[in-house]
Amino acid sequence: MIIIGINAYHADSSAAIFVNGKLVAAIEEERFTRIKHWAGFPALAIEFCIEQAGISLDKVDYFAIGRDSKAKLFNKLGYLLKNPFSSIGLIIERFQNGRKISSIEKELSDMSSFNESIFKGKVIQVEHHRSHIASAFFASPFDKAACLSIDGSGDFSTTMLGVGNNNEITILDSLDYPHSLGIFYSAFTQLLGFPHYGDEYKVMGMAPYGKAIYMDQMEKVVKLKLNGLFELDLSYFSSGAKGNITYDINHQPVLARMYSNKMIQHFGLPRNPNEPLTQYHKNLAASVQKMTENILFHILNHLHKATGLDNLCLAGGVAQNSVANGKISTYTPFKNVYIPSASHDAGISIGAALFAQHQILKTNRQPCILNATTGTSYTNEAIVKLLTEKGIIFTLSEDDLIFDQVTDCIINGGVVGWFSGRAEFGPRALGGRSIIADPRRKDAKEILNQKIKRREGFRPFAPSILKEYVNDYFEGGEDVPFMEKVFPIKIDRQNEIPAVTHFDGTGRVQTVDKDISPRFWALIEAFRIKTGIPILLNTSFNENEPIVNLPLEALNCYLRTEMDMLVMENIVISRILPN
């Protein structure tokens, strides 16, 4: 059986394909269009998926799309009747989006040589948050687990709680739009001067530089309820928050203003993006992050009490908050937490396919997904051909020599682009499309921001650590395959790795498993042998763009920045002169 999962007409459009229950490929459309958070129909991602499976589109048994326009229909109508004037834009947007979802067969026909009738009866609509939950539970190692999906909104829900049991998910409760933790965080993100879709991670990165001294005011914005959920005081949010995302002609998400004049009165004027960050901004960011954690732990503690389960599967945009994720085992009774590599909306494609596969078609579960490398890959021959055509000088070497060259480069203060194997699915570089540096250097952050990333100085870089050594450096000692959690770095180790130690002594960790990522593991091991440190600084291979996908994009990023070395498979390009 062949199932393609699709996230379409929604931010972070993507596609995934399962063949006889096994994930063969998954990729975001933005990797091809080169437009961040691209939100149209993922035709290029679908084409990639069927190429990887070695089939044509007519051989697909089902297309599972992670949207259901009929979900919570009466709740939507009730909301629109109560808010007729402020909801006009929302009505138009939802109507247009619903028409697009209902025309999937035509989209599939347009992108292929097959008549639309070929696809009739093959499209399965899966509610947004059920897709999120499925992307976590059905990919997890758990036979039974409590489940939570939480984000801005999707199919009129913002939060959904459930239980996964073998190949079935049961929904326990949900919260309707516009009461949304995602909207809460996004509104303050805008107020703090970060206006773009997906900028919330900047507030999370800034929070450790402040103190959460505005909690009294925060508790007036959000009320925790006895049923384990919450509600916003909507007077703090503009009417634009009742239908806040539109898409421009390039299918890029555009956010309307989400905060009201009342929020300005209580929390100050919005910061101009070019305005310096003050301690007030940092304290406000810390308070927003603290309130978000309080809400999340409130929900999870209630969910644990309701289910009695120690396993948790977490997904949705709020599950991208790696700082909060790292505290779950401390502030809730949950002992084991699985969060997929794409917990945000790109993961909807995997989730919709898994929901169709297990919940609807009742197929048996497959082994858990612990490897995010489901994207593009390129041979040495293809890379050599490109570089020869471009007149680029390079060397072709065996792995051991490359590991030696790369580790020498970064030990001497160099920055290396690392393009190896299949690209990762999700927003994190995990050793497939990474930029790496020496975690021991106090000036590494400045070097990276000056040479390549050109981003805010407060934003941290991540430590990728050999799995065998995680307990030596981090409190908690959990496996974190997808860089989805932040943990405290042991105090006596922080001076050893200052480049990946955040202001508050934490690090967003990735544990590198020899069996899952053998080449990246071997590179870190080569660095450990030379330095005694089983860690590399790891950040995504890009410069204010989607993560590089093609060898040409990696080459162009190398050429327009001050990167010292580029490794693409077994090909090395270097600005460092040989001895």
Buried (B, 14 or more C-beta within 10 A) or exposed (E): EBBBBBBBBBBBBBBBBBBEBEBBBBBBBBBBBEBBBBBBBBBBBBBBBBEBBEBEBBEBEBBBBBBBBEBBEEBBEEBBEEBEEBBEBBEEBBEEBBEBBEBBBEBBBEBBEBEBEBBEEBBBBBBBBBBBBBBBBBBBEBEEBBBBBBBBBBBBBBBBBBBBBBBEBEBBBBBBBBBBBBBBBBBBBBBBBBBBBBBBBBBBBBBBBBEBEBEEBBEEBBEBEEEBBBEBBBEBBBBBBBBBBBBEEEBBBBBBBBBBEBBEEEBBEBBEEEEEBEEBBBBBBBBBBBBBBBBBBBBBBBBBEBBEBBBBBBBBBBBBBBBBBBBBBEBBBBEBBBBBBBBBBBBBBBBBBBBBBBBEBEBEBBEEBBBBBBBBBBEEEBBBEBBEEEEBEBEEBEBEEBBEBBBBBBBEEBBBBBBBBBBBBBBBBBBBBBBBBBBBBEEBBEBBBEBBBEBEEBBBBBBBBBBBBBEEBBBBEBEBBBBBBBBBBBEEBBEBBBBBBBBBBBBBBBBBBBEBBEBBBBBBBBBBEBBEBBBBBBBBBBBEBBBBBBBBBBBBBBEEBEBBBBBBBBBBBBEEEEE
